[in-house]
Amino acid sequence: MVAVMRDARSAMLTFLLLIVCALPSGCGRRGDGPAAPASPPRLLVIGIDSADWGLLDPMIAEGRLPRLAALRAQSASGRMKTFVPLEKSPLLWASICTGVGPEVHGVASFLREEGRKSPTGSAWYAPAIWDMIGAAGQSTAVSGMWTTYPARPIDGVMVSDYLPYGRERSVPLANLVYPDSLSARIVACRVHPDSLRASDLARFLPPGADVAALEAAFPRQMRNLREFWAADLGYLNVARLLKDVADFNLFFFYLRGPDMISHSFYHYLKDDPASPRNDPGELAAFREVVRLYYDWVDEAVGEVLSWFPPDHPAAVLSDHGFFGPRPDGHGTAEHSEWGIFLVRSPLYEAGAVFDRIELLDICPTFLSLLGLPPAKDMPGAILSQSLTEAGGRHVRRLEKHRVPSYMELRPVEGAEAGLDPAVGEEIRKQLRSLGYIN
Ligand SMILES: [Zn+2]
């Protein structure tokens, strides 16, 4: 049975490769004019969960976030309209990565619920961009992305979003990493929240703050700060390792911390009078955590960019924006409908502003940046504003030659990795504290 499926899949791959190679810009051939993307195609994607220009623009105007500001000046950028009604991050990122909605990819909830039909771990019901480009012989490094446990075989490396969990186990969870040959080195990248020193945490707190006293007075907030930052620091370590493992076509770096930090600390920033939690000492201690966290995110973004040539094609995006507390509750109610998007590429004019980007346009656009066509069953379109002349030719060619579908590339379910109930409860506890689940 497995062998039969493999045969069907390899026939599909051959079919796709034939289509891709038949494109004027495919497989290194030159068509009308020079092929727009450099060969071989490369793309760095940096996902910053919940980043919102409403927060970032005033910081940039103050001279903060210098790496993001410099990248934006070299990029075409704009605000990205996410799904309305507002949705949870796993659903949004799966839609970004597949180019189709949750009714197709099936990722609709944080955790597998009894009796609810949802994909098993990372085997979503629609192929992700790493499956599509893998069919064309391109490799991906992806780490920390939602709904990627157990990590499954791809052409490249997948580091699951469960990496930060289950630290107390004597043996790490199985299948945190594909391929397993990297598991020990990847697990060693984890940062334990308790290993962060007071002097490290002080960067998110007011100058001269007594960190130990704050940990005693506000244990929940300080615990969240430690855990969210440690997870992001761990994934930054993973990226530092992966950059030397191979020269991946798609390098997808993702930070979940900004959303977690925002859910926990945005109400201090907004000084929401309706919030009973904002007593003056607490407010003074935590008012700037969100902005100071973005200063750290900017440093991380700068470091990741520095691993690649200065003109390396790169995109930075979020899955939704962040509004902060609203009267109707926490969780997704705090999100906003406008995420961020910027792209640095010879296909797009530096400094240009997009006035319309929809979430489902992102996957077709990333495929195009990697020299591949979107599929006819993807509702979105390759971003067609702010194109350079070469970009215009390239995008028109790919839109004209959409493949019928990439759906045949959807992953076969891998072996079920026995989920540790203690790890499940650890994750539920964290999501509950953020208002995502009851
Ligand atoms: Zn959120």
Boltz pocket constraint, residues with backbone or C-beta under 6 A from the ligand:
constraints:
  - pocket:
      binder: B
      contacts: [[A, 50], [A, 89], [A, 259], [A, 260], [A, 263], [A, 331], [A, 332], [A, 335]]
      max_distance: 6.0
